[in-house]
Amino acid sequence: MGKRKSKAKPPPKKRMDKLDTVFSCPFCNHGTSVECRIDMKNMIGEASCGICQESFSTTISGICESSVECTLSEPIDVYSEWIDECERVNNPDDDGA
C-alpha cells in the first residue's frame, strides 16, 4: 500500500507594511509635520508642512493595465523628490557635469 498524501499548508501570505505618509520638514526640521497627499484624478502629488507652510507639488504616474488600483508614486516618492529638489537648488555647481 502507498503512503497517504499529507495536506501541505499553503505558505503564509507576506504582509506588506504601509509606507509612511508623514515626514520631517527639510526647512524647519520639525518631525512629523510634512504630510503628503496623492491626487490620482489630477495626477499630482503634494507635500506640505503644517508648521512653516512650505509646500511642494509634482506630477505623478499611476497608469496600470489591470483593474486593481495601481499607483506608481507613493507619498514617500513625493517627499523624496522634494528632498532631491532642495539638494539640487542648494548645490547648483553639482549639475551632473
N, C-alpha and C positions, 0 to 999 in steps of 0.2 A: 504494500500500500504506500501511496505517496504521502508526503508531508502536507499538512494543511497550510494554506497561504495565510500569512499574517496580514492583518489590515494595517497598512502603513499610514500613519497620520500625516496629513499634509504639513509642509513646513510652516511655521508661524509667519504671518504677514509682518513685513517690516513696517514699523510705524514711522511716518515722516514727521519730524518735529517742525512746527511752524516757525518761519523766519520772523525776525523782529520787524516791527513797523515803527518803533520809536528809538531815536538815536540821540547822541550828544551833538550840540551845535558847534560847528567849526569857528564861529565868530565869538560867541560869549562863553563857550566851554561849559555850558550848563548841561548836566547829564539828563537824559530822557526828556528833552524839551523839543526836539525835532520830530514832527510827525509826518510820515509820508503817505500820500494818497494816490491811488491809481484811478484815472477816469478812462474806462475802456470805451465809452461812447465817443469821446473826442480824441482818444489815443494820446493822453497827456498824463505824465507823472509829475507830481508836485511835492516838494519837501519844504516845510515852513517851520520856523522856530516860534514857539509860543512866548518866549521871554523877550528876545531882541527884535522880533518881527521880520527877520531876514527870511527870504524865500528863494526857491529855485524851481524852475519847471523845465521839463524836457519832453520830447516826443518818445513814445514807447512803441514796441512792436508786440502784437498779440494775435497774429494770424495763424490759424491751425486748420488742417483739413478735417479733423474729427469734430463730432458734435459736442464733445466734452469740453468744458471751459478750459482754455489753454492760454496762459499768459507767459510771454517770453520775457517780460520785465516784471520784476518784483520790487517791493519798496526798498529792499537793500540795494538793488541796481540803481534806483533813482538817487539814493543817498551817496552811493559810490561815485556816480557821475558828478554829483555836486562837489565832493571832495576832490576829484580829479580836476575839475574846472577851477577850483580855488588854487590848487597847486600850480596849474598851468598859468594862471593870472599872476601869481606871486613869483614865478620863475620864468620871465619872458625870454631869457637868454638860452634856456634849455628847450628849444622848439623842435628838437629831434634831428638837428643838423650837426 
